[in-house]
Structures are given as structure tokens and as C-alpha cells.
């Protein structure tokens, strides 16, 4: 379902995947030790947490040296989710994200504006324009 109201779901990994562990946790207080992941993805999260900069900090902490991050966001800020002072600054949030990522020591490898399709129900969907960014952490 779309929006901030969710229905209960069950996720099952296909048998051919091998070891898969699903973890439910707070993205701003992740239940993992630092430096554990070779790739960290944050898709449609920057505008869905109370502090995008805190999210970037945690992503940086979770990533191992040489790791890759994948991020995408439509920057659809909502006052009841992200306070004005916590949003990525200026009229261009993509430029602000680039600045924040580079300040953390990451090298941007790929960037694009892409459509993101969200199925609302069996008969309706919405297409958002999202900013996609892929970066690599220094060794």
C-alpha cells in the first residue's frame, strides 16, 4: 500500500537463494556493527526519515571500506515527517546530497533522474521522478 499506512506482509526467500536473513530495524538506529556491508541501499528513504543527514551518517558507518551505496529519492518532503531544518539544503536537494556524500569521503560513480513506479492497488499506480545516485567509499 502507498503512504504511511501499511498492511502486514510476509516475505519468504526462494529456496534457491541460499542463506537470507530478513531483519526489521530502525534505519536511524541500525542493529548492525559498523563496517559490515559491501553495499548499502537506501531507496526512497531520504524523505521518509526525520533526519536525512543522520541516515547518511548511519549508511556511512555501516559500509565497509571500498563499499558501494545506492540511493534514490523523489525528495517529496512532508512537514509531518521531515522538519524544514533537517531537509537537504537549498532549492536543489540532489546537489545538497552530492555535497553531503562527498564530504563523507565518497566518490560518486553514477547519477541519473529515473522514473519510480508505485502500484497503489490492482487498478492504479503513480510514477515519481527520482534522483538516483551510486557512490563508492574510499579504501
Secondary structure as GFF3:
##gff-version 3
##sequence-region A 1 139
A	DSSP	three_ten_helix	15	17	.	.	.	ID=ss1
A	DSSP	beta_strand	37	43	.	.	.	ID=ss2
A	DSSP	alpha_helix	52	62	.	.	.	ID=ss3
A	DSSP	beta_strand	63	73	.	.	.	ID=ss4
A	DSSP	three_ten_helix	84	86	.	.	.	ID=ss5
A	DSSP	alpha_helix	93	103	.	.	.	ID=ss6
A	DSSP	beta_strand	106	121	.	.	.	ID=ss7
A	DSSP	beta_strand	124	137	.	.	.	ID=ss8
###
